[in-house]
């Protein structure tokens, strides 16, 4: 989200800072360089692809992929899980259930 569209406190501070730097006569590049040097590249709408910013580029897709794989394994494990004896009623439980259902 751009600082223009964001209502975050940091975005508000950056809008003021950019406005002040431009009024002081700094060029767009000078303002950008100043903001990046002060806050780091994470404040950029489109960070530069560099070794130190790889986390910014790949963390979200990697976490999404890990989550999807985890869900897939969980679903597969549940499908392959054998039925346990607890899933079936004993003769006594069936008789009791039948008695309860007939009593209604």
Secondary structure, DSSP 8 states (H G I E B T S, - for coil): --TTT--SHHHHHHHHHHHHHHHTT--HHHHHHHHHHHH-GGGSSS----GGGHHHHHHHHHHHHHHHHHHHHHHHHHHH----GGGS--HHHHHHHHHHHHT-
